[in-house]
Amino acid sequence: MISRKKIFYVPGLISALLIPILFWYFGNRKLQEPVTSVMDIGLPAKIDSSNKWSYAYSFEPLRNWNYRKILVAPNTAKSNSKYYVSEIKKIQKRNVKNSGIEFILDNNNSYGDFASLLNDLHIAKHDWYALDIEKTGHLFVTVNYKNPNAKEIEYECLLCNDVIYDEYKPSFLDDFQFYLQQLPKEAFYIIFGFLIFLNISMFSIKESLQKH
């Protein structure tokens, strides 16, 4: 009668226990990393009274427009986000020339208030605004007036009778290389460690089988 012997390989057991722990540890660290973002604001040059161009490209020609004033209380912009978005969309729909909204800010408002207002403009898909740094410090949302009576200009078809080729479609290997490049460096440590433990485990199994 052939006796049955159990084969134990310690490296394989270690890898089976250690790999999930490493995945959990490095994956959890990656999720907890702070997400940083940058707010890019272009600041124009100061107005020079002797230079008419600096005045023309400043906020001054728009300062006396008909603005609806909205006071932004400190640290409340985010909670009032839906209201601000709806007001911005209203001025877009009304499409009144030389009009807009003046969001009143002061030194008591936080950076979060200002960032929230810019986010509201992004949600409302409104790209026309100005930050009055020179005098008031208020955020002015101006109406990009569109003449309802304007006629569209017809252009000659520039792409007619041209040959259009199919767009490039990446292969499976291209997609694999792309997603591989997106992995954090911690993932490569885990994969490399797994391969090492796998080789040790296979070597241990081979030795055990040779002994028996």
Steps between C-alpha positions, in 0.01 A plus 500: 500500500640840400519741789383851440721783619392861525724751326536837670681790331549795729584761232172427324304545821683823573422637154134398530472696824731790421384600150140593604641701791735689267214570258288634784780710650629669183153530346366666814794742506436593137134575568588715801745718308378862491372619164673825414370750251618834370292808427648695210393866486638741244569843651511794256749781529408807704307770320720771359314825437745590225438173316152468349554131425544408866164666572323331207610152611421554867176468696444878501279518186268240659493646851182707457287225353169403659604233753277314738679502836522176702670510839709190567509447877829355631530120469153460343575488126509122481168458681338753264655349187170390342354847545800670339497259206130565440556878507786474250283292268222758529717784369612272218139436404392865529793607279480869596774719359742666746375303800621234741544401864731658755598250772603714794806365683709652778796415722285270713432263211718192473689349210231230499232760427689628198578149373135398542384796289741407223372144518142632467603686185643177363178311581292770330743493202556874529848621399442874520600646837749742655660534843531869589830501688570870444208642700219288642631142508161382376435229242307632199316254275430673171249407232640399165226669302383318189302697247183298429459675163848417377518280194738212471768542236515215253847379415620294211540132576873452548489123556279410206645238262786434743614150592440422867687205651383292791638605835776300663376221725750377760570128521471289813877534554475880475217507753693269733810722485289810561328358809834364624640853491208626711576264789664656808853391579374309806318260266829401337647420842206269569526329160877455537460358851227265382723365222785441746276310739355305209847389388593402855177305536550313173859419597383368839235281336758361256739412784222335700395287202859397432546385861189282478 
